[in-house]
Amino acid sequence: MRMRPTLTWTPGADLPPGTTDPEPVADALRAGGVLVLSGAGISTESGIPDYRGEGGSLSRHTPMTYQDFTGSPEARRRYWARSHLGRRTFGRARPNAGHRSVAAFARHGLLSGVITQNVDGLHQAAGSEDVVELHGSLDRVVCLSCGVFSARRDLARRLEEANPGFSPVAAGINPDGDADLTDAQVGDFRVLPCTVCGGILKPDVVFFGENVPPGRVEHCRELVREASSLLVLGSSLTVMSGFRFVRQAAGAGKPVLIVNRDATRGDRLAVTRIALPLGPALTRVAERLGLTVEGAATA
């Protein structure tokens, strides 16, 4: 299935209102078997902006598409220059109360799994295990010619050596780790080939317009089939790659619960949307369940 390059979604006036009562989420977790589907909104409290929320990066930045990346050497130059710089800031992000709460729910056997649309690795850094990275991870690089995977840190070291002194000041960092740079700041940044075959290197993430691997999609569908309910955390569900699992769950009669400050594409299919920031909301849920989330502040 193809990930649609849909960048915006306009909510209708007839969407059900959100609530500030997280008790339905606590009830679902008490019952167990909850499958988490997380989006960029869960990482905003770690300093990584989302795409579509207040101040979201789409107001100033159009994410790279697969077609542009594969079809244009200049697009690849811009991407790798911006991503190389952005990684320095992106890599310093640490899990927040939302990530730690999810890890706590999993440790206590309340979750059936975690699917994330994020590429930042913060769920794993917080202690969650067996996380399905729907859109891949910025920690890996793949060659489009020979298919060999390699560690991003190795490419970062090579890029540092090939581009000594490259340290422009970015206007901002985006959810995909891309820094906002002008063409002048990108300059003649040197892009490096695969060390095995000389092919084009690409981060192991799903760009807009690119296919999510079918096996990964089917694995997520199986997780939805096995779950008792679906808990969406910090996603507008604008992109079909995540929204399809909400439709699947709702179609199977499984409760869909959403925690997101703004309206989402899935609100009509959900039993509730809690319109609160993720960290405080999930910390309150953890307290109601008698769980301690280390380092999380109460709202």
DRENDO-1510 file (C-alpha; in Angstrom, 1 decimal, always signed):
<recs>
REC; n; res; u; v; w
REC; 1; MET; +0.0; +0.0; +0.0 .
REC; 2; ARG; +1.2; +3.5; -0.8 .
REC; 3; MET; +1.6; +6.2; +1.8 .
REC; 4; ARG; -0.4; +9.0; +0.4 .
REC; 5; PRO; +1.5; +12.3; +0.3 .
REC; 6; THR; -1.4; +14.1; +2.0 .
REC; 7; LEU; +0.0; +17.0; +4.0 .
REC; 8; THR; -3.1; +18.7; +5.3 .
REC; 9; TRP; -6.5; +17.7; +6.6 .
REC; 10; THR; -9.4; +20.2; +7.3 .
REC; 11; PRO; -11.7; +19.1; +10.2 .
REC; 12; GLY; -15.4; +19.5; +9.6 .
REC; 13; ALA; -17.7; +21.5; +11.9 .
REC; 14; ASP; -19.6; +18.4; +12.9 .
REC; 15; LEU; -16.7; +16.6; +14.6 .
REC; 16; PRO; -17.5; +15.4; +18.2 .
REC; 17; PRO; -15.9; +17.7; +20.8 .
REC; 18; GLY; -12.9; +16.6; +22.8 .
REC; 19; THR; -12.9; +16.1; +26.5 .
REC; 20; THR; -10.3; +16.7; +29.3 .
REC; 21; ASP; -11.2; +13.5; +31.3 .
REC; 22; PRO; -8.6; +10.8; +30.8 .
REC; 23; GLU; -10.6; +8.2; +32.7 .
REC; 24; PRO; -11.7; +6.3; +29.5 .
REC; 25; VAL; -8.1; +5.7; +28.7 .
REC; 26; ALA; -7.5; +4.4; +32.3 .
REC; 27; ASP; -10.5; +2.1; +31.9 .
REC; 28; ALA; -9.2; +0.7; +28.6 .
REC; 29; LEU; -5.7; +0.1; +30.2 .
REC; 30; ARG; -7.3; -1.6; +33.2 .
REC; 31; ALA; -8.9; -4.1; +30.8 .
REC; 32; GLY; -5.6; -4.7; +29.1 .
REC; 33; GLY; -4.8; -5.6; +25.5 .
REC; 34; VAL; -4.4; -2.0; +24.4 .
REC; 35; LEU; -2.5; -1.3; +21.2 .
REC; 36; VAL; -0.8; +2.1; +21.1 .
REC; 37; LEU; -0.4; +4.0; +17.8 .
REC; 38; SER; +1.8; +7.1; +18.4 .
REC; 39; GLY; +2.5; +10.1; +16.2 .
REC; 40; ALA; +4.7; +13.2; +16.2 .
REC; 41; GLY; +2.6; +14.8; +18.9 .
REC; 42; ILE; +4.0; +12.5; +21.6 .
REC; 43; SER; +7.5; +13.8; +20.9 .
REC; 44; THR; +6.8; +17.6; +21.0 .
REC; 45; GLU; +7.5; +17.7; +24.7 .
REC; 46; SER; +11.0; +16.4; +23.9 .
REC; 47; GLY; +11.7; +19.4; +21.7 .
REC; 48; ILE; +10.8; +17.8; +18.4 .
REC; 49; PRO; +8.1; +19.8; +16.6 .
REC; 50; ASP; +5.1; +18.0; +15.0 .
REC; 51; TYR; +3.9; +18.6; +11.5 .
REC; 52; ARG; +0.4; +19.9; +11.9 .
REC; 53; GLY; -0.2; +21.2; +15.5 .
REC; 54; GLU; +0.2; +24.7; +16.7 .
REC; 55; GLY; +3.5; +25.9; +15.2 .
REC; 56; GLY; +3.8; +22.7; +13.3 .
REC; 57; SER; +6.6; +22.5; +10.7 .
REC; 58; LEU; +4.3; +22.2; +7.7 .
REC; 59; SER; +3.7; +26.0; +8.1 .
REC; 60; ARG; +7.3; +26.6; +6.9 .
REC; 61; HIS; +8.5; +23.2; +5.6 .
REC; 62; THR; +7.5; +20.7; +2.9 .
REC; 63; PRO; +8.8; +17.2; +3.8 .
REC; 64; MET; +11.0; +15.4; +1.2 .
REC; 65; THR; +9.1; +13.1; -1.1 .
REC; 66; TYR; +10.5; +9.8; -2.4 .
REC; 67; GLN; +10.1; +11.0; -6.0 .
REC; 68; ASP; +12.1; +14.2; -5.4 .
REC; 69; PHE; +14.8; +12.3; -3.5 .
REC; 70; THR; +15.3; +9.6; -6.1 .
REC; 71; GLY; +14.9; +11.8; -9.1 .
REC; 72; SER; +17.2; +14.8; -8.3 .
REC; 73; PRO; +20.8; +14.9; -7.2 .
REC; 74; GLU; +20.2; +18.5; -6.0 .
REC; 75; ALA; +17.3; +17.3; -3.8 .
REC; 76; ARG; +19.5; +14.7; -2.3 .
REC; 77; ARG; +22.2; +17.3; -1.6 .
REC; 78; ARG; +19.7; +19.5; +0.1 .
REC; 79; TYR; +18.3; +16.6; +2.1 .
REC; 80; TRP; +21.6; +15.2; +3.3 .
REC; 81; ALA; +22.9; +18.6; +4.2 .
REC; 82; ARG; +19.8; +19.5; +6.2 .
REC; 83; SER; +19.5; +16.0; +7.8 .
REC; 84; HIS; +23.1; +15.9; +8.7 .
REC; 85; LEU; +22.8; +19.2; +10.6 .
REC; 86; GLY; +19.4; +18.4; +12.0 .
REC; 87; ARG; +20.7; +15.1; +13.4 .
REC; 88; ARG; +23.0; +16.9; +15.8 .
REC; 89; THR; +20.0; +18.5; +17.5 .
REC; 90; PHE; +17.6; +15.6; +16.9 .
REC; 91; GLY; +20.0; +13.2; +18.5 .
REC; 92; ARG; +20.0; +15.1; +21.7 .
REC; 93; ALA; +16.3; +14.7; +22.3 .
REC; 94; ARG; +15.3; +12.6; +25.3 .
REC; 95; PRO; +12.1; +10.7; +26.1 .
REC; 96; ASN; +9.4; +12.7; +27.9 .
REC; 97; ALA; +6.6; +11.8; +30.3 .
REC; 98; GLY; +4.5; +10.5; +27.4 .
REC; 99; HIS; +7.1; +8.0; +26.2 .
REC; 100; ARG; +7.9; +7.0; +29.8 .
REC; 101; SER; +4.2; +6.4; +30.6 .
REC; 102; VAL; +3.8; +4.2; +27.6 .
REC; 103; ALA; +6.8; +2.2; +28.7 .
REC; 104; ALA; +5.3; +1.9; +32.2 .
REC; 105; PHE; +2.0; +0.6; +30.8 .
REC; 106; ALA; +3.9; -2.0; +28.8 .
REC; 107; ARG; +6.0; -3.1; +31.8 .
REC; 108; HIS; +2.8; -3.7; +33.8 .
REC; 109; GLY; +1.3; -5.9; +31.0 .
REC; 110; LEU; -1.4; -3.4; +30.0 .
REC; 111; LEU; -0.4; -3.1; +26.3 .
REC; 112; SER; -0.5; -5.6; +23.5 .
REC; 113; GLY; +2.0; -3.6; +21.4 .
REC; 114; VAL; +3.2; -0.2; +20.3 .
REC; 115; ILE; +3.2; +1.1; +16.7 .
REC; 116; THR; +4.9; +4.4; +16.1 .
REC; 117; GLN; +4.8; +6.7; +13.1 .
REC; 118; ASN; +7.8; +8.5; +14.5 .
REC; 119; VAL; +11.4; +7.9; +13.4 .
REC; 120; ASP; +13.1; +9.3; +16.5 .
REC; 121; GLY; +13.6; +6.1; +18.6 .
REC; 122; LEU; +12.3; +7.8; +21.8 .
REC; 123; HIS; +9.9; +5.0; +22.7 .
REC; 124; GLN; +12.8; +2.6; +22.8 .
REC; 125; ALA; +14.9; +5.1; +24.7 .
REC; 126; ALA; +12.2; +5.2; +27.3 .
REC; 127; GLY; +12.2; +1.4; +27.7 .
REC; 128; SER; +9.5; +0.2; +25.4 .
REC; 129; GLU; +10.4; -3.0; +23.6 .
REC; 130; ASP; +9.3; -4.6; +20.3 .
REC; 131; VAL; +8.1; -1.2; +19.0 .
REC; 132; VAL; +7.0; -1.4; +15.4 .
REC; 133; GLU; +8.5; +1.6; +13.6 .
REC; 134; LEU; +5.9; +2.1; +10.8 .
REC; 135; HIS; +7.9; +4.7; +9.0 .
REC; 136; GLY; +11.4; +3.4; +9.8 .
REC; 137; SER; +14.2; +4.9; +11.8 .
REC; 138; LEU; +16.7; +7.7; +11.3 .
REC; 139; ASP; +19.3; +5.5; +12.9 .
REC; 140; ARG; +19.7; +3.4; +9.8 .
REC; 141; VAL; +20.7; +4.0; +6.2 .
REC; 142; VAL; +19.9; +1.8; +3.2 .
REC; 143; CYS; +21.5; +1.7; -0.3 .
REC; 144; LEU; +18.9; +2.0; -3.0 .
REC; 145; SER; +21.1; -0.1; -5.4 .
REC; 146; CYS; +22.4; -3.1; -3.3 .
REC; 147; GLY; +20.0; -2.9; -0.4 .
REC; 148; VAL; +22.7; -3.0; +2.3 .
REC; 149; PHE; +21.8; -1.4; +5.6 .
REC; 150; SER; +24.3; +0.5; +7.7 .
REC; 151; ALA; +24.3; +2.6; +10.9 .
REC; 152; ARG; +23.6; +6.3; +10.5 .
REC; 153; ARG; +26.4; +7.1; +12.9 .
REC; 154; ASP; +28.9; +5.6; +10.5 .
REC; 155; LEU; +27.5; +7.8; +7.7 .
REC; 156; ALA; +27.5; +10.8; +10.0 .
REC; 157; ARG; +31.2; +10.3; +10.7 .
REC; 158; ARG; +32.0; +10.1; +6.9 .
REC; 159; LEU; +29.9; +13.2; +6.2 .
REC; 160; GLU; +31.8; +15.1; +8.9 .
REC; 161; GLU; +35.1; +14.2; +7.3 .
REC; 162; ALA; +33.9; +15.0; +3.8 .
REC; 163; ASN; +32.4; +18.4; +4.8 .
REC; 164; PRO; +34.8; +19.9; +7.4 .
REC; 165; GLY; +33.5; +23.1; +8.9 .
REC; 166; PHE; +29.9; +22.6; +7.9 .
REC; 167; SER; +27.9; +24.2; +10.7 .
REC; 168; PRO; +25.3; +26.7; +9.4 .
REC; 169; VAL; +22.6; +28.0; +11.8 .
REC; 170; ALA; +19.3; +26.4; +11.1 .
REC; 171; ALA; +16.0; +28.2; +11.3 .
REC; 172; GLY; +14.4; +25.2; +12.9 .
REC; 173; ILE; +14.3; +21.4; +13.2 .
REC; 174; ASN; +11.5; +19.2; +11.8 .
REC; 175; PRO; +9.9; +15.9; +12.9 .
REC; 176; ASP; +11.9; +14.0; +10.3 .
REC; 177; GLY; +15.2; +15.4; +11.7 .
REC; 178; ASP; +15.5; +17.8; +8.8 .
REC; 179; ALA; +16.9; +21.2; +9.5 .
REC; 180; ASP; +15.6; +24.4; +7.8 .
REC; 181; LEU; +18.4; +25.6; +5.7 .
REC; 182; THR; +18.5; +27.9; +2.6 .
REC; 183; ASP; +20.1; +26.8; -0.6 .
REC; 184; ALA; +23.0; +29.2; +0.1 .
REC; 185; GLN; +23.6; +27.5; +3.5 .
REC; 186; VAL; +23.5; +24.1; +1.8 .
REC; 187; GLY; +26.1; +25.3; -0.7 .
REC; 188; ASP; +28.3; +22.6; -2.2 .
REC; 189; PHE; +27.7; +20.0; +0.6 .
REC; 190; ARG; +29.2; +16.7; -0.5 .
REC; 191; VAL; +26.9; +13.7; -0.6 .
REC; 192; LEU; +28.5; +10.3; -0.2 .
REC; 193; PRO; +27.8; +7.0; -2.0 .
REC; 194; CYS; +27.4; +3.5; -0.6 .
REC; 195; THR; +30.7; +2.0; +0.5 .
REC; 196; VAL; +29.7; -1.4; -1.0 .
REC; 197; CYS; +28.5; -0.6; -4.5 .
REC; 198; GLY; +28.7; +3.2; -4.9 .
REC; 199; GLY; +24.9; +3.5; -5.0 .
REC; 200; ILE; +22.5; +6.1; -3.6 .
REC; 201; LEU; +22.1; +6.2; +0.2 .
REC; 202; LYS; +18.8; +6.9; +1.7 .
REC; 203; PRO; +17.7; +7.0; +5.4 .
REC; 204; ASP; +15.7; +4.0; +6.3 .
REC; 205; VAL; +12.5; +6.0; +6.7 .
REC; 206; VAL; +9.4; +6.1; +4.6 .
REC; 207; PHE; +9.2; +9.4; +2.7 .
REC; 208; PHE; +6.0; +11.0; +1.7 .
REC; 209; GLY; +4.8; +9.2; -1.5 .
REC; 210; GLU; +6.8; +6.1; -0.7 .
REC; 211; ASN; +5.5; +2.6; +0.0 .
REC; 212; VAL; +5.3; +1.3; +3.6 .
REC; 213; PRO; +6.8; -2.2; +3.3 .
REC; 214; PRO; +3.8; -4.6; +2.9 .
REC; 215; GLY; +5.1; -7.0; +5.5 .
REC; 216; ARG; +5.3; -4.3; +8.1 .
REC; 217; VAL; +1.7; -3.2; +7.2 .
REC; 218; GLU; +0.4; -6.8; +7.6 .
REC; 219; HIS; +2.3; -7.1; +10.9 .
REC; 220; CYS; +0.5; -4.0; +12.2 .
REC; 221; ARG; -2.8; -5.3; +10.9 .
REC; 222; GLU; -2.3; -8.5; +12.9 .
REC; 223; LEU; -1.5; -6.4; +16.0 .
REC; 224; VAL; -4.8; -4.6; +15.5 .
REC; 225; ARG; -6.7; -7.9; +15.1 .
REC; 226; GLU; -5.2; -9.2; +18.4 .
REC; 227; ALA; -5.8; -6.0; +20.4 .
REC; 228; SER; -8.7; -5.3; +22.6 .
REC; 229; SER; -8.6; -1.6; +21.9 .
REC; 230; LEU; -6.5; +1.0; +20.0 .
REC; 231; LEU; -5.1; +4.1; +21.8 .
REC; 232; VAL; -3.9; +6.8; +19.4 .
REC; 233; LEU; -1.4; +9.2; +21.0 .
REC; 234; GLY; -0.4; +12.5; +19.4 .
REC; 235; SER; -1.4; +11.9; +15.8 .
REC; 236; SER; -3.8; +13.9; +13.5 .
REC; 237; LEU; -4.2; +10.7; +11.5 .
REC; 238; THR; -4.0; +12.8; +8.3 .
REC; 239; VAL; -1.8; +10.3; +6.6 .
REC; 240; MET; -3.5; +7.0; +5.6 .
REC; 241; SER; -0.5; +4.9; +6.8 .
REC; 242; GLY; -1.8; +5.4; +10.4 .
REC; 243; PHE; -5.5; +6.1; +9.8 .
REC; 244; ARG; -6.0; +2.8; +8.1 .
REC; 245; PHE; -5.4; +1.0; +11.5 .
REC; 246; VAL; -8.0; +3.2; +13.1 .
REC; 247; ARG; -10.5; +2.3; +10.4 .
REC; 248; GLN; -9.6; -1.4; +10.9 .
REC; 249; ALA; -10.1; -1.3; +14.6 .
REC; 250; ALA; -13.4; +0.6; +14.4 .
REC; 251; GLY; -14.6; -1.7; +11.7 .
REC; 252; ALA; -14.0; -4.7; +13.9 .
REC; 253; GLY; -15.9; -3.1; +16.8 .
REC; 254; LYS; -12.8; -2.4; +18.9 .
REC; 255; PRO; -12.8; +0.9; +20.9 .
REC; 256; VAL; -10.6; +3.6; +19.5 .
REC; 257; LEU; -9.4; +6.2; +22.0 .
REC; 258; ILE; -7.4; +9.3; +21.0 .
REC; 259; VAL; -5.3; +11.6; +23.1 .
REC; 260; ASN; -4.5; +14.7; +21.0 .
REC; 261; ARG; -5.0; +18.3; +21.7 .
REC; 262; ASP; -6.4; +19.1; +18.2 .
REC; 263; ALA; -9.2; +17.4; +16.3 .
REC; 264; THR; -8.1; +14.4; +14.2 .
REC; 265; ARG; -9.2; +12.6; +11.1 .
REC; 266; GLY; -10.2; +9.6; +13.3 .
REC; 267; ASP; -12.5; +11.5; +15.8 .
REC; 268; ARG; -15.7; +10.2; +14.2 .
REC; 269; LEU; -14.5; +6.6; +14.7 .
REC; 270; ALA; -13.3; +7.1; +18.2 .
REC; 271; VAL; -15.3; +6.6; +21.5 .
REC; 272; THR; -13.4; +9.6; +22.9 .
REC; 273; ARG; -10.7; +12.2; +22.2 .
REC; 274; ILE; -8.9; +13.6; +25.2 .
REC; 275; ALA; -7.8; +17.1; +24.3 .
REC; 276; LEU; -4.8; +17.4; +26.5 .
REC; 277; PRO; -1.0; +17.5; +26.1 .
REC; 278; LEU; +0.3; +13.9; +26.1 .
REC; 279; GLY; +2.8; +14.1; +29.0 .
REC; 280; PRO; +0.4; +15.4; +31.6 .
REC; 281; ALA; -2.6; +13.3; +30.3 .
REC; 282; LEU; -0.7; +10.0; +30.4 .
REC; 283; THR; +0.9; +10.8; +33.8 .
REC; 284; ARG; -2.6; +11.4; +35.2 .
REC; 285; VAL; -3.7; +8.1; +33.7 .
REC; 286; ALA; -0.7; +6.3; +35.2 .
REC; 287; GLU; -1.5; +7.8; +38.7 .
REC; 288; ARG; -5.1; +6.5; +38.4 .
REC; 289; LEU; -3.7; +3.1; +37.7 .
REC; 290; GLY; -1.3; +3.3; +40.7 .
REC; 291; LEU; +1.8; +3.4; +38.5 .
REC; 292; THR; +4.8; +5.7; +39.0 .
REC; 293; VAL; +6.3; +7.3; +35.9 .
REC; 294; GLU; +9.8; +8.4; +36.9 .
REC; 295; GLY; +10.6; +12.0; +36.1 .
REC; 296; ALA; +7.0; +12.9; +35.0 .
REC; 297; ALA; +5.4; +16.0; +36.4 .
REC; 298; THR; +1.7; +16.1; +37.3 .
REC; 299; ALA; -0.7; +18.4; +35.5 .
</recs>
